[in-house]
Amino acid sequence: MQTAIPSPSISAISIGPLDIRFYALAIVVGIVVAWWVGDRRYTRWGGPEEVSVDVSVWMVLFGIIGARIYHVITTPDPYFGPGGDFTKAFRIWEGGLGIWGGIALGAVGGYIALHRRGLRFAPFADALAPGVLIAQAIGRLGNYFNQELFGKPTDLPWALKIDESNIPAGYPPGTTFHPTFLYEALWVLAMAALLVWLEKRFRLRGGQTAIMYVILYTVGRVWIENLRIDEAQIFAGLRLNVWTSIVVFVLAVLCFVLLTMYLKKHPELGDIYLDGRDLTQAAEETETQDETGAADVEPETSQKETEGKQDK
């Protein structure tokens, strides 16, 4: 008897009048995990503790909008094609987020938020990168519950069983498929561990970790994307996301090389603060302020005590 991974029988739960979709829940959990990992790394490097939540909100809002726009642009038929419904473009909870749009616009949101506080974007992006990979793995669980983004037919032991109503046209009932969402989840988790190792081994900084994240992710995305059979725009025999991954990979490698050369002449790019303070200076200034504050209080207290003695 053929073995297969069963698909969930439900994709949401109802609590009173509220429907909680597992896809949305996976996205939210992934965001929280990415923030937690990034915040711990950023503050450990000397970043201000209060900034991560604010910046993450900017990045999430910009990122979700960017991810949805990318998905709608690259897969327009369900929204604007024959029989399409453009209102579905606003139903994010039903699935459909493009990672490249999310990364691009999310980075814009983070850049704006950080510069408003006098902080560089590169160190924050470096701190966030491993957590984003973990968040992507968690987010792919949402595709599992939605029974979407699976790959070509296969009879491998880990093949995915899909409800008959969700089997694409042209495939007979009982067909099992590659669980591409699972492949990607496992890939990005492995890349998160590799990214942390590379960062420590080669002392990556100043945006190098963030760019290496893009390089590692695109390598896996190319072969995973080629397995998928969901609707997509095709150019020269390849899916649009495959071309996007190839182009982004090449650009990321070029950026990494150029950035590495630039950092040798401008190491300040690795500083957290825009005004040129490095981590040591920032810590020393904080300690100085604390000591100065304590010194300012002591004379005032002494003066009050003297006045009290004089009154007596």
Beta strands, then each sheet from edge to edge (+ up, - down):
strand 1: 12-15
strand 2: 18-21
strand 3: 160-161
strand 4: 176-177
strand 5: 234-235
strand 6: 238-239
sheet 1: 1+ 2-
sheet 2: 3+ 4-
sheet 3: 5+ 6-
end
